[in-house]
Amino acid sequence: MELSAELLLHAYSIGIFPMADDRDDPEIFWVDPKRRGIFPLEDFHISRSLARTIRRTPFHLTANQDFAGVVDGCADREQTWINAEIRARYLELHADGFAHSIEVWHETTLVGGVYGVSLGGAFFGESMFSRRRDASKIALAYLTTHLLAAGYRLCDTQFITPHLASLGAIEISRAAYQARLAEALEVIADFRAQPLPTAQEVLQRRTQTS
């Protein structure tokens, strides 16, 4: 199946997303899970150990500085659903302002990150990667703080994993997801409207919710 940016945006607006079986498989299929993973933005869990890492980390974070690098980092694993067509279309969505990334750097080396698609007040997290301990967790902590400040209502994780659940992600039914999606799409949110939060702002959320 040949994708287009317009087709992708329509798919997200109705709650489905594309995958490939492998990076070398040109075929693309659509996924509509019966159970959906989401991050309630107010309830992202920052553990004591992650808070210490954020305070002491040598990492620094940016937004939309190396979108292609984050996508490639997410695909750099033995098994990936990101084939060449999917990669190209997400880069197109990024150029059009609908896809965004958060990068985690150690000095000048990209060591982690997360990327996703933005529509209205919904952010559809696509994938993340980590080449240093806690790099992807830090990216998610900054992402959820940023989305909350920017007025987003929904952060979709597609599926739930033990890793995501440990950070506060929950699983809801397809019907509940569709209801939240419809509400979020009515909201105007702008990922680029403000800078990323500081470490202090990220950690302040832990104090407020603990």
Secondary structure, DSSP 8 states (H G I E B T S, - for coil): ----HHHHHHHHHTT-EEE-SSTT----EEE--SEEEE--GGG----HHHHHHHHH--EEEEESS-HHHHHHHHH-SSS-S--HHHHHHHHHHHHTTSEEEEEEEETTEEEEEEEEEEETTEEEEEEEEESSTTHHHHHHHHHHHHHHHTT--EEEEES--HHHHHTT-EEEEHHHHHHHHHHHHTS---GGGS----HHHHHHHHHHH-
